[in-house]
């Protein structure tokens, strides 16, 4: 006789997936400010204690959703055409295509609010936009190809670009990536 009752890892995996899915849905529908553990638990069909078993806060839960690609589903790969400036500009254009939509603006604002509450969200935000992996990799390629000095601070350049994206996107009168492209042109011609 086969035991048809779910228990152990299967149940835990199903509950964890339900929680992450519910968090993503509610985050997109309500934003971070109105997101509650109680609401997530109800939406996922689990108890609050189940959520707190894996995540100490809603910020930690949002960070996991970011890592899983549930909030920003686009993979922001930086092309490598041999022209570092053009490649970073193309990446910025793809990021801003998402962030300039009403939903993208609301998403970024909610993520910044979540990052202010929980550092893990901020740490994963750059990863979700491809800063740590793709942009840093392309910047290292720029060093290799002689387009940047050998001592170029790749991590700091990536963070500066991420910061500029966030500041530009949070402004009431966003001007798109133009100002950031000017910054990159300045940085890359030094």
N, C-alpha and C positions, 0 to 999 in steps of 0.2 A: 504494500500500500504506500502510495506517494503522499508525503506530507504537503498539503496545499497551502498551509499557513506560511506567511512571510515572517521572517524574523532575522535578527542579526544584521549582517552587512547589507543584504538586499533591502531591508526596510530602511536602514540608515541612508543608503544611497538614494533611494526613492524620496525619502523625506528631504534630504539635502538638496536634491534637484528641484523639488517642489518649492522649497524656500528660495532658492536662487532665482527660479522662474518668477515666483510671486514678487520678489523684490524688484526685479527688472521691470515687470509690468507696472507695478505701483509707482516706481521711481519715474518712469516715463509719463505716467498718467497724472501724477500729483506733484512731482518734484521732491526734493530732499526735505524741505521744511515741513511738509505734511506727512512724510513717511514715518510710520511708527512700527515698532516691533509687534504690537498687538494687531495692527492691520495686516502686517506680513503674515503673522501666524494664522490669522483667520483666512486670508487669501490662499495660503498654502495648505490649510487643513491640518495644522500641527499645533501643539502647545508652545507657549513662549519659552518654556524650559528647553524644548528641543532646539530652538534657535540659539539660546544662550549656551547650549552645550558646545556649539561650534564657533560662535562669534560673540565677543564680549560687548559689542556695540553695533548700532546700525551703520556707523562709519566703517567698521571692519567688514561688515556684510557687503557694503557698497564696494569696498576695495576688492573683495573676492569676485564680485560681479564684473568689475573692470578687468581683472586678470583673466577671467573666463571669456571676455569679449561680449558680454551680455548687454552692455550699455552703449559702447561704441563699437558696432559690429564691423566696421570697415578696417581693413589692414592697410595702414598708411606707409607703404613701402616707398623708399626714396630710390628713384631710378639711378642708374650709373651709365651715363652716356659718354663720360669722359670730360664733361663740362660741369664742374662742381656747382657753380653758381646757378646754372640752368636747372640742374637736378634738384637742388634745394628749393628753388623757386617753384618747380612743378609740384614738389611735395607740399609746399605751403598752399598752393592753389587748391590741391585736393583736400587739405585740412579745412580751409576756409569755405569750400563748397558745402561741407557739412555744417560748419559752425555758423554760416550766414543764414541758414534756414531758421524759422521760428523755433522748431523743435531742437535744433542744434544749439541755439543760443540758450534756451531754457535748460538743456542738458548741461552745458558748460557752467552756467550759473549755479545749478544745483551741485555739480561736482566741486566747484570752488567752495561752496558753503560746507559741503561734506568734508573737504580737505582741511578747512579751518577748524573743524571739530575733531578730526581724526587724521593724524599724519600719514597713516597707511594709504589713505585715499590719494593724498597728494603725491606720495611716492609712486603710486601706480598710474596716475593720470598721464604722466609723461610716457610711460610704457604703452599705454593704450593709444596714444597718438603716434607711436613709433619713434619717439625721441631717443630712448635708450638703445634700442636695437638698430633700427634702420638709419636714423639720422647720424648717430655716432659712428656707425659702420661706414657710412658714406663720407663723413668728415675724415675718418682715418684713411680712407682711400684717397682723399684730397691731399693728405700729407704724403702718402706713398707716391702720388703722381706729381708732387711738387707744386700743387695748387695752393697749399697752405704751408706755413713754416713747420719744421719738424717739432718745434716746441709748442705748437698750437694747443691750447687747453680744450680738447674735444668735449669733455663733459661740461665744462662751464659754457662753452658756445651753445651746446644743445639746451642747457638750462636757460640761458639768456633768450634763446629763440622761443622756448616754451613760455617763459615769462611774458615776452612781448605778445605772443598769441593770446594769452589769458587777459592781459591788460587791454589789448585792442578789442577783444571779443566782449569784454565786460563794459566797455565804454558805451554811453548812450548813443553816440553817433559813430558807429563803426565805419571805418574807411577801407575795410578789407585788408588784404595782405600788403598793400602798397608801401606803407611805412616800414613794415618789417623787411620787405625786400630791399628797401634803401639801407636799412641797418646791416643786412647781410652783405650787400654790395660793399659797404664801408669796411666791414670786418674782413672780408675776403681779399680786399685790395691793399691791405696793410702789409 
